[in-house]
Amino acid sequence: MNLPREVAIKLMEATSLPDEETFLNKATPMNTLIDYYRIACHIIFICERCGICCTTSNPIWLSQEDISRIARHFRIPLNKAIKKFTIPDSDRPGVMKFKKITPCKFYDPMKDGCKIYAARPWSCRIFPFLGIYGSEDQIKVHETCRGSVKAVRTLTDAVEELRSNPEFPRTFDLERVKKAKQYFKDVLITISEDIEKV
């Protein structure tokens, strides 16, 4: 299977109609065009374990669920994990952040990896594409992250190859569009479910 090409096909299908024209149920969370591109980049992103994000990200925000997951990882009470690893973020009420940053306390330079990878925070899981980084109408490419650069380039090449192929359809039936949109929504659900398993 050619993952970038498959993702590019799904992306073109999903973005051929706006969510508002596809989902009649307004309770269904809507994605913007750029959301689909961010998710597509995330799908094909391969972390090169360079550690740049671990050594330069500041701050690393933590939700209550992140702290609970880290506490379970270390088999310590939640209040001890909060005291040991976190401080309140004065700019964001109700949000915590790691005490020690740049580099992250859990980054192991000898192994180029995270010591708590299975329990890593949500902000680390969604880096570099799924968080809000910069403008809402563009994908922010983190030039220092080789995996980020490669993912965007790979997706762009796959989309351009499809667009230049005269045999590739330009329109899609509604059911195909809905299935493609659901595919991207399922990716986000899977990321959340993976977190809950830890």
N, C-alpha and C positions, 0 to 999 in steps of 0.2 A: 504494500500500500504506500502511496506517495502522500504522506500526511499534509504537507503544505498545499498540494493541489486539491486534496479533498476538503481541507478547511477553506481554501479560496472559493471552491464551488459553493459550499454552504454559505459562505459570507456573501457571495453575489446573489444567491437565492434569498437569503434573509434580508438583505438591504434593497431588494428590488421594489418593495412596498414598505411604507412607514408602518410602524406598529399600530398606529391609530386606525389605519385602513384594514388591518388584518385581524386584530383582536377586538371583538365587539364587547367583550366583558371588560369594562373599565377598571375592574379590580385587579386585572392582570398587570403586573409591573411592566412599564414601557421602557424600552431601550432607545437611545438615540443612535443615529448612524455611526457616530464615533465609538459608542459603547460596543457595537458589534466588532469594529476593527480592533479595539482594545482586547476584547475577549479572544478574537482570532489570533492576535499576536501572542497572548498568554498561552494559548493551546500549543503553539509551535515553539515557544520559548524553551531553550535548554540552558539551564544554569551551568556556567563553566566553572563554578566554584572558585572564582578569582578572589572573592572576599571584599571587593570594592564596596559593595553596599553595606557589608558588615563593619567596615572600618571607617565609613564616611557618613552614614545615615545619622541624622541628629534632628530631632529626637526620634526614638522608636516608641510610638504610642501603644498603649496596652488597654484593652477592654477588660472588663471584669472576667469574661470568659477566658481571655488570654492568661490572666494571672491564675485563675483556677486550674487551667491546663498545665501551667508551669509548676504549680504546687503539687498536682498529682504526679507529674513527671519526677519530681524530687521526693515524693512521698512525705511532704511536710504539710502542716496545717496552712490554710489559706492566709490567716493573719500573719503567720511567720514569713510566707512568701512575699506578702505585701511589704512587710517591714524590711526584709532582707534585700529585695530587688527593685522596689519602686519608690517613686515620689510623685506627688500630684503635679499635673501640668498647670501652671498658673494661668496660661492663656486659654485653656480649654477646660472649663468646670466639669467635674465628674470623670475626667480622663486622667489616667496615670501614664507614666513613662518610666523607662529603665533609669535607675540611678546612674549607672556607669555607661557612658556612651563613647563613641569614637576612640578606640574600637569597641564594638559590642562586647560586653562581659562574656558572652557565650561563644564568641568566635575563637576558633583554635587555629592559629597561624601555621602550626606544624602539620595540620591535616587539611588546611584550606577548607574548613567546614564548621558548621554550627554544632555545638555540643548538645543542643536541645532541638535538633532539626524536627523531630516528630511533634514536638510541643511548641514549635516556634510561633510567635505572634501572627495574628491576621495580617498586619501591615507587612510583615516579611513574606508571607504566603502570596500576597497579591502583587508584590513588587516584581517587575517594574511597570506593568501596564494597567492593572485594574484599579489602582487608587486614583485619586484626583491629583494629577501632577501637572501644574500649569494650566493652560487654557482648556476649557471644556470642548473646544471644537478642533482639537488636534491630539495626536498621540505624541507624548513626550518621549523622545529617544534619549536614553541616558548614554551619552557618548563613551563614558568610562566603563560601561557594562557591555562587554563583547557579545554576550548572549542577547542583549536588548537590540543592539545594532544588527546582528545576524537575523533575528526574528523578523524585524521590520523589513529588512532587505529581502528575505526569503518570501514573506507574504506578498510584498509588492511585486516581486518577480512572478510569483504564481498567478496573481490577479492579472497582471499585464499579459501574461501568456494566454490566459483564458479570453481576455478582451480582444486580443489580436487573432484569435482562432475563429474564422468565419463559420465553423460548424457548431460553435458553442452557442446555445440559445440565448437570446436577448431578453426574453420574457419567460415567466414561469407560472404554472397554474397555482391557484391559491393554496391548495393543500400542500404542495411542495414548499411554498414560501412559509407556511405555518410550521411545517416540520423542521425547516432550517432554523427558524426563529426559536423553536422549542429546544433544538440541539444546543444553541448558545445559552439559553436559560438553564438547561440541565448541567452545563459545565459549571456555572456558578453554584448550583445546588450541590454538585459533587465536591467542590472545594469546601463548602460549609460542612457537608457530611463527613469529609475526611478529618476536619478539625474536631467534630463531635466525637469521633471514635477514639481520639487520643486520650 
